[in-house]
Each structure stands twice: as C-alpha cells, then as structure tokens.
Amino acid sequence: MTTIEWVSTTQMASALGVSSRTLYEYRTATGEKAFLQEGIHFRKKTPAPNSTWLFDRDRTLKAWAVAIGKEAA
C-alpha cells in the first residue's frame, strides 16, 4: 500500500518552481489547460468552505511533467 504525501499549496508550488497564485490558476483551469483534478491531485484539508487545499505531491509532480512535455503520458 502506497502512502500519499499531502502537502500544502505553498509546499507544492515550491516543489514545482511556481508561485502559489500560478498553482491556483492551474487548479481552477478548465478545458485543455485543466490537468489537475480534484480528488486525484488535490483536495480540501477539511470540509469547511474556507479550508486550505492539499496536494498529492507525487501525482501532481507527474501530472506537471506530462503537462509541460518532459515526460510521455
């Protein structure tokens, strides 16, 4: 069984080398730019409406690599 490493928005943005705002733009993107999916790459920390987002570090890094063309799908 694999353990998922959930990290904060700030930590995920740092790992990707982008700002938190840029990560927000990708998280909320639609259409062709939407490569991050809620429930797979990110989720809310709690059910509260103002809860922070957590990212599955490994899945998000892999999706990022595919999206920017550094890894084959």
N, C-alpha and C positions, 0 to 999 in steps of 0.2 A: 504494500500500500504506500502510495506516494503522499508525502506531506506537502500541503500547499503553503507557500510563504506569502502571506498577505502583507503588503507594505502600504504606507501612506502615499498620498498624491505627491507630496514633496520628495519622498524617497524614490518613487517610481520615475518622476520627472528627472531627478538627478541621475539615475541609472541610464536613462535614455539620452541624457545630454540636452534636454529641452527645459523650458520653463513650465511651471505649474499651469500657467494660462494656456500654453500650447497643448499640454496634455488634456486640459479641459476641452479645447477645441476638437481634438481627436475623439474624446469620449462622447461628445454631443453631435458629432458629424453624422450626416445622413448620405444616402446614395453611395457613389463609388468611393468616397473618402472614408466611409464607415468600415473600419477593420477591427475595431474593438467592440465587443458585445457584452452587455450587462449580463451577469450571471456566469460568464465564462472568463472574461478578462478583468472585470471589476464588479464590485458590489458595495452596498451601503454597510457601514460598520454596525449600525443598529437600525431598527425600523422607523426611528424618529425622522420627521420631514427634513430637519436640518442636519442630519447625520453626515459625517465625513465619508469619503469614498476610500475603499481599499482596493488594491490591485494585486492580482496573482502575478507575482514577479516573473516567473519563468514563462508562462503563457503570453504575457504582454511583451516580453522581450522577443519571443519567437515571432509573434504577430507583427511586431515592429520591423524585424529583419526582413520578413516577407514583403511587407508594405513598401519598404524603401528599396527593395530589389537586391538585398545582399544574401538572400537565401531562396532556394527554389521552394515553391509551395509543395 
